[in-house]
Amino acid sequence: MYRQFIKVVCLLAFPLTGSVAYTYAQSRLDSLQHLDEVIVTVRRFQKEVIPVQELSGAQLQKLSSHNVADALRYFSGVQIKDYGGVGGLKTVNIRSMGTNHVGVFYDGIELGNAQNGQVDLGRFSLDNMEAVTLYNGQKSAIFQPAKDFGSSGSIYLRTRAPHFEEGQRYRVKTTFKTGSFGVVNPAVLWEQKLSDKVSSSLSAEYMYTTGKYRFTYRVKDGYDTTAVRQNGDVNAIRVEGGFFGKLKGGYWRAKGYFYNSERGYPGAIVRNKFTHEDRQWDTNTFFQASFKKDFTSRYSLLLNAKYAYDYLHYLADPNKDESLMYTNNHYYQHEVYASAANRVKLFPWWQLNLSTDYQFNLLNADMKDFVYPRRHTLLVAAATAFDFSRLKFQASLLGTVVHDEAREGARSASDKVKWTPTAILSFRPFTAVDFNLRAFYKRIFRMPTLNDLYYTFVGNVDLDPEYTNQYNVGFTYTRDFSHTWLRRLEVQSDAYYNEVENKIVATPTSNFFRWTMINLGKVEIRGVDVALQTAWQFGRDLLVNTRINYTYQKAQDFTDSSDEFYGGQIPYIPWHSGSAAVNASFRRWEMNYSFIYTGERYSASANIPVNYQLPWYTSDLSFAHRLPLKKGEMRFTLEVNNLFNQQYEVVSCYPMPGINFRGIVQYTF
């Protein structure tokens, strides 16, 4: 068996030419238990009508991922923009529709940023994360707040809820990570059982890094300059706590979140400028609560509420960097949100849902001539679902009313009243075969951000919303095997066509130093997503799980038919991309290998050689060992990331780290 294990590990460690893939791994508690027998469990593709991808529990732990943005790279149809290593901004784009069309939900309630519409996924750690789920369109469960119907794509971050074995009153997990770039990253998670129906959780994490790493700078004829990335340091602390209660036919939850950081902006490497001095300070706080209860077998109620405060301080000091224009801005955001969803089951096969949400956003700043915008948003969603034995159908209609206000004497955007529909269908042709066909259509829009409308010298209050139309057809297939090494096979594939209308773009005015936002853009996206997962068992002790994702996208800019580059591929969207990973576990040992590939692309709609971006790939390898102790368990992990020292850029002029290392010690009791 030992020889067999070594052979399989060698075959799987470098699967660049084979079909490798991602681990599905054990249940969420497997890494905390000593098992007397071998149990193979795999995270299924959720049988959703809408295309869905998920990483959960031990799967997240086994990836060489530092934060949520890193984990999302293993999903098909996703593009991550990473502006330079550990300290750089990280945003996500689903199926090329734009970052602002992605809704990010934290424990069921959306994370907001009315100022610029972007959520920096780099600040959300995986240490306390139970699952990361990506939906194209929306969740196919109609019992949800109206906001959940309002995005072209959605990412759901679910933090760990306390779980206790019989007789257990508390659970503690401590983690310490260190490695390249001067990383110091301790974290602790304490879960306490207060009564049979109430428990609590407290999670805290500190992260420091110098952000310094060597990179090779590419010039016209190749790579010839080696430098050290500067001003990428991060000093951050995260604390969150919550209470979890059980009710007859439901639950309640309350959570508080605090994040504070100081970081440098690594900046772009242009014209042989390798150093930058601008700094940013962030404070993000929110309190949210949820209540869900089935009052009868026919009626259920879901209530959500949230208050959030975000502070941002940006400083660019020409005394430290002569190329900077002095900027010392402070921004203050407040958000209040409340939601009520009502579900009625008319028959076992027919459900209705009516959701109403209200949100208030306020933005203050110390900029000259700032208009101090306020936004009131009312959303009403009506949805219905039919669930027969082999046929499922859902439809929803979302109504959105937006009212903006500005300081006295300043003009605000006109009121918006919009109605947008969604229709979803799933069919299982064969009773004895787990094969499902699915299709959906969705029309939705995103409001211009407060920066789009009101930013000094740039904003345009006459902007219309951006609209997207999404068309999707696909299938899922699953089969279990009992007497072969291959124990499980899962495949899902989707073909789609998306349109983005009234795309908001920045254009210069008569003064080149003053730009303004206008509705000009039109984008058409055609693509295919494929995901393949397998689970293998060799003998009693060797388990292997794999996954491979592939995406093809042709995303064309049809903004101006007179443009020389009309119909060109839009910036930073590769025609081909994919990821693969494999996990092999042998008794208390684990080996994990992951591979990410991004094909050729362009940094502008002008698809010409000067804008051409080379393909890149990275390979990550890790080994882990679990050591049972008298009380609890110790886990040691060694990671080697970017194994082949690939020199690459996700965004032009923002070089990424080469080979780097990380060591992790985790103790759970």
Number of C-alpha atoms within 10 A of each C-alpha: 12 9 8 11 17 11 11 14 20 10 10 23 21 16 18 12 6 10 14 27 26 30 30 29 26 19 16 16 10 14 19 18 12 14 10 6 8 13 14 18 14 17 18 14 18 12 14 17 25 23 27 21 21 21 22 20 23 20 21 25 17 23 24 21 17 17 19 21 24 18 18 23 20 26 25 24 24 20 24 19 18 22 23 25 23 25 25 24 19 22 20 25 18 24 29 28 23 16 19 23 25 26 27 23 19 15 19 17 23 19 17 19 20 21 22 14 20 21 20 14 18 18 20 18 17 21 21 21 20 19 21 22 18 25 22 23 29 24 22 22 14 26 23 26 27 27 24 23 31 24 23 27 24 24 25 20 23 17 15 18 16 18 15 13 8 6 6 10 15 18 18 16 20 19 18 16 17 18 17 17 21 14 19 16 18 18 20 20 20 17 23 19 19 14 10 9 12 17 22 21 21 18 21 20 21 18 18 22 21 21 25 21 21 17 21 19 21 15 10 7 6 9 12 10 11 11 12 15 25 19 22 25 25 22 17 20 19 20 17 19 18 20 21 20 17 15 13 9 12 15 17 18 20 18 19 18 17 16 20 17 19 17 22 23 23 28 22 18 16 11 6 10 10 16 17 22 21 22 19 18 18 16 17 16 18 19 18 22 21 20 17 19 17 17 12 10 11 13 16 19 19 21 20 22 19 21 17 20 16 18 18 16 16 17 18 21 17 14 11 11 14 12 13 15 12 14 13 15 15 16 16 16 20 20 19 18 18 18 23 21 23 19 21 19 17 12 11 11 12 15 20 21 23 21 26 21 21 18 19 19 21 20 22 17 18 12 15 8 11 17 21 19 24 20 19 16 16 18 23 22 26 20 24 21 22 16 15 12 9 12 15 18 20 22 20 20 19 22 18 20 15 18 16 19 18 16 12 9 7 13 14 21 21 14 11 14 12 13 15 18 17 20 17 20 20 23 18 18 13 10 9 7 11 15 17 21 19 22 21 23 19 24 22 23 22 17 19 26 19 25 18 23 23 24 22 16 14 19 20 21 17 14 20 21 19 20 20 23 19 21 17 21 19 21 20 23 17 17 13 14 12 8 7 11 14 16 20 21 17 18 18 22 20 20 18 19 19 23 19 22 20 19 22 19 13 14 13 12 13 7 7 8 9 12 16 17 25 21 18 15 16 19 22 22 20 17 20 21 23 20 24 21 27 25 27 19 20 17 12 13 16 20 23 28 27 26 24 26 25 20 24 21 22 20 25 21 22 20 19 13 10 8 11 9 17 16 19 20 26 23 21 24 25 22 16 18 24 24 25 28 29 31 29 24 21 17 14 14 16 20 22 26 30 31 25 19 17 21 17 16 20 22 18 18 18 20 18 12 8 11 16 17 21 13 16 16 18 20 25 23 22 22 18 20 17 20 14 16 11 6 9 16 18 20 19 15 19 19 22 19 22 22 16 13 15 17 20 23 20 21 18 18 16 21 26 24 26 19 20 16 17 17 17 17 16 18 21 20 15
